């Protein structure tokens, strides 16, 4: 039997980096996490049980001292920018990159990262919705019926954690890559591109700092309407409704879980069929459903000869920047 060399992985970030990315990496037998970087060293010692992992406070030191094959970044976007554009990273022969959205804290730096890594064979930006079974299924249904589709209506309303618990965080600040557009709505901008390809925003209105509506066109004259609110006090709503000739496709989730409990309903020529999202596939020591879609991403990153979603990620950043820069104050 041929020996399979272990892929040495490093993680920057101890929140999402531990609860989701590290636990997803543990599912891959040919991955060995050798280093983790975070400011809070006490936290790292408390949460990581593997004594073979080296902890670093400085990502620069980690990149210079360790031979890393796989790098996962789960930190503030402006730090992600500094890291991906650093001279230290150029000295390390990293083969696999798994980074967070938004790609950078602003479009200028997102373009720099795109230009530097667009030819990398294995580079993925984590847009978690796209690796759930229901979103993949919904894309197949849309592409199959695209000629008959005339209108897309998206309603996504929920209460963000920082609004619910009223705490201060970079996630509220657009300067650092936060704010409702770059931190939340960018998911929606990305999955619309995933479903239908390019679209053009033609009109938008900020209702307040947490809520925005916009209209867009795709395939020249077909319409999209979006209603987004990240400080919604009632039952959460995430509904994507596709309407066409003798056709209605509906992807919907009305639970407090962002990435699970979705259902698809297809009404075509009077016949109704449905599809329910696969049940939680978490295993021992796992408690976050996002582990499963991230695990799917990581499998693709390791197995595919070439996988790079930077172009699609940059398009989402471009539309996010458009909505921010053209806001009427």
Order of alpha helices (4+ residues) and beta strands (2+ residues): beta-alpha-beta-alpha-beta-alpha-beta-alpha-alpha-beta-alpha-beta-alpha-beta-alpha-alpha-beta-beta-beta-beta-beta-beta-beta-alpha-beta-alpha
